[in-house]
Amino acid sequence: MSRKCSTCQHVKRAEIDRRLTAGEPGNQIAQDYGVNPSSLHRHRTNCLKLASSSLIMKEAARGTAAADRS
């Protein structure tokens, strides 16, 4: 059985997800919520299926979706 995502278990998960979806830098979010940056990166890619924050910002500027559609 695999380990549960620590970010998914975080009490402020909704805020973290909102900021990740908005394209904010992961390192700043990790620092603000006391989350390991590597864990936050895994959460972004595995749980939320989001691209990197820089790609999200570029896509937002173009008006396209940030989620990975694979």
C-alpha positions as CSV (number, residue, x, y, z in Angstrom):
1,M,0.0,0.0,0.0
2,S,1.4,3.4,-1.0
3,R,1.9,6.3,1.4
4,K,-0.8,9.0,1.5
5,C,0.0,12.4,0.2
6,S,1.0,14.7,3.1
7,T,-0.3,17.8,1.2
8,C,-3.7,16.1,0.7
9,Q,-3.9,15.5,4.4
10,H,-2.9,19.2,5.2
11,V,-5.5,21.2,7.1
12,K,-5.1,24.1,4.6
13,R,-5.3,21.9,1.5
14,A,-8.0,24.0,-0.2
15,E,-5.8,27.1,0.1
16,I,-2.8,25.3,-1.1
17,D,-4.6,23.8,-4.1
18,R,-6.1,27.2,-5.0
19,R,-2.6,28.8,-5.0
20,L,-1.1,26.0,-7.0
21,T,-3.9,26.2,-9.5
22,A,-3.3,30.0,-9.8
23,G,0.3,29.3,-10.7
24,E,2.0,30.6,-7.6
25,P,5.6,29.3,-7.1
26,G,5.7,26.0,-5.2
27,N,8.6,27.0,-3.0
28,Q,6.8,30.0,-1.6
29,I,3.6,28.0,-1.0
30,A,5.7,25.2,0.7
31,Q,7.3,27.8,3.0
32,D,4.0,29.5,3.8
33,Y,2.4,26.3,4.9
34,G,5.3,24.3,6.3
35,V,5.2,21.7,3.6
36,N,8.2,20.0,2.0
37,P,8.7,21.4,-1.5
38,S,9.2,17.9,-2.9
39,S,6.0,16.8,-1.4
40,L,4.2,19.8,-2.8
41,H,5.6,19.1,-6.2
42,R,4.4,15.5,-6.1
43,H,1.0,16.7,-5.0
44,R,0.8,19.2,-7.9
45,T,1.7,16.6,-10.5
46,N,0.2,13.4,-9.1
47,C,-2.9,14.5,-7.2
48,L,-3.9,17.7,-9.0
49,K,-2.4,16.8,-12.4
50,L,-1.2,20.3,-12.9
51,A,1.7,21.6,-15.0
52,S,4.5,23.7,-13.5
53,S,3.7,27.1,-12.1
54,S,5.5,28.8,-15.0
55,L,3.6,26.9,-17.6
56,I,0.3,27.6,-15.7
57,M,1.1,31.3,-15.8
58,K,1.9,31.2,-19.6
59,E,-1.3,29.2,-20.3
60,A,-3.3,31.6,-18.2
61,A,-1.9,34.5,-20.3
62,R,-3.0,32.7,-23.4
63,G,-6.4,31.7,-21.9
64,T,-5.9,27.9,-22.0
65,A,-6.4,25.3,-19.3
66,A,-3.5,24.4,-17.0
67,A,-4.6,20.9,-16.2
68,D,-2.8,18.0,-17.9
69,R,-5.3,16.3,-20.2
70,S,-3.5,13.0,-20.7
